[in-house]
Amino acid sequence: MRKLICILLALFFFYQCFAQDSVERKNKLSDSIIESFWALKSNKDVKQGLYRALFKHRTLIATGNYNNNKKIGIWNFYKPNGLLVQRFNYDTNKLIFESAADTLYDVHYLFDEKLNDSDVVTRPVKAGGIYYGMVPYLGIFQLPFETFDINTDNFDATVELLISPLGRLADYKVHVTAPYYKFNQTFNLDINLFDEADKQFTPATLNGDAVLSRIIIRCYVTGTGRLDFY
């Protein structure tokens, strides 16, 4: 009993100290995703402690911990329907669990090589899974014109990521179409706009050999000219 009381007191003082040194912050990643995390009071740009990302303020899509702005330990990533899609250990930089490919989802994969029925293929993998892991590639884009007098419901967009056999982001394109407005344009963006972590993937393989691949993300254009998942 005395041991249990000591443990509870230690935890109480730990969280008291943590609360004194940290402050909770929230940030909008997209029209549908809010991140909530703790940051240092001395530098609010440094994440420290529990991190969560929520879809439409209620469904958890990512959870884990930071230490001095670095992801640590095991993180869990989910679809907006709450199903676990990935578990990743950032201490060992290893994938623990990845759900099977969902052909009904708006993330698809292409290969330049012609595939045969007997080929064994693995898709490129991004830490964060097919939803949360892809958010940076949507959030960075903005239409280069005002949309206040345009009905963006008429627009469709696809993000195309080229992943090298070394597991690096090699090219980034956004295709935007709106037949009603006779608009069809492809935007090429500098991959150096992304953080180093967002340039890293586990490469696709074909019969055990790493190969070039493409990730296609279908999305819609918001009223402010940004991108979000359907």
Stockholm file with secondary structure:
# STOCKHOLM 1.0

chainA/1-230         MRKLICILLALFFFYQCFAQDSVERKNKLSDSIIESFWALKSNKDVKQGLYRALFKHRTLIATGNYNNNKKIGIWNFYKPNGLLVQRFNYDTNKLIFESAADTLYDVHYLFDEKLNDSDVVTRPVKAGGIYYGMVPYLGIFQLPFETFDINTDNFDATVELLISPLGRLADYKVHVTAPYYKFNQTFNLDINLFDEADKQFTPATLNGDAVLSRIIIRCYVTGTGRLDFY
#=GR chainA/1-230 SS CHHHHHHHHHHHHHHHHHHHHEEEEEEESSSSEEEEEEEESSCTTSEEEEEEEEETTTEEEEEEEEETTEEEEEEEEECTTSCEEEEEETTTTEEEEECCCCTTSSEEEEESSCCCTTCCEECCBCTTTTTGGGHHHHHTCCCSSCCTTSCGGGCEEEEEEEECTTSBEEEEEEEEEEGGGTEEEEEECCGGGSCGGGGBCBCEEETTEEECEEEEEEEEECTTSCEEEC
#=GC SS_cons         CHHHHHHHHHHHHHHHHHHHHEEEEEEESSSSEEEEEEEESSCTTSEEEEEEEEETTTEEEEEEEEETTEEEEEEEEECTTSCEEEEEETTTTEEEEECCCCTTSSEEEEESSCCCTTCCEECCBCTTTTTGGGHHHHHTCCCSSCCTTSCGGGCEEEEEEEECTTSBEEEEEEEEEEGGGTEEEEEECCGGGSCGGGGBCBCEEETTEEECEEEEEEEEECTTSCEEEC
//
